Amino acid sequence: MFDENERLAIQEARWLIDECGAEAPLYAAMRAEKAIEQKDFARCARWKRILEILDESPAAKSAGSKY
């Protein structure tokens, strides 16, 4: 089973795929970078996990082929 943080990261990754398609990883990377600039390392870790989920996701890869 997933803990609450993991479940939220998966949910956010799915939302990004639906909203941004192939640009979802770029959006997540920009959010992680902004969190680093603001020295919010917990939020940065969350966005980095979302990036990992997007990288593993076949839905993100198929969204890239749509465009």
Summary of the structure (lengths in Angstrom):
residues: 67
radius of gyration: 11.8
end to end distance: 33.9
largest distance: 35.7
contacts: 176
relative contact order: 0.19
helix: 88%
strand: 0%
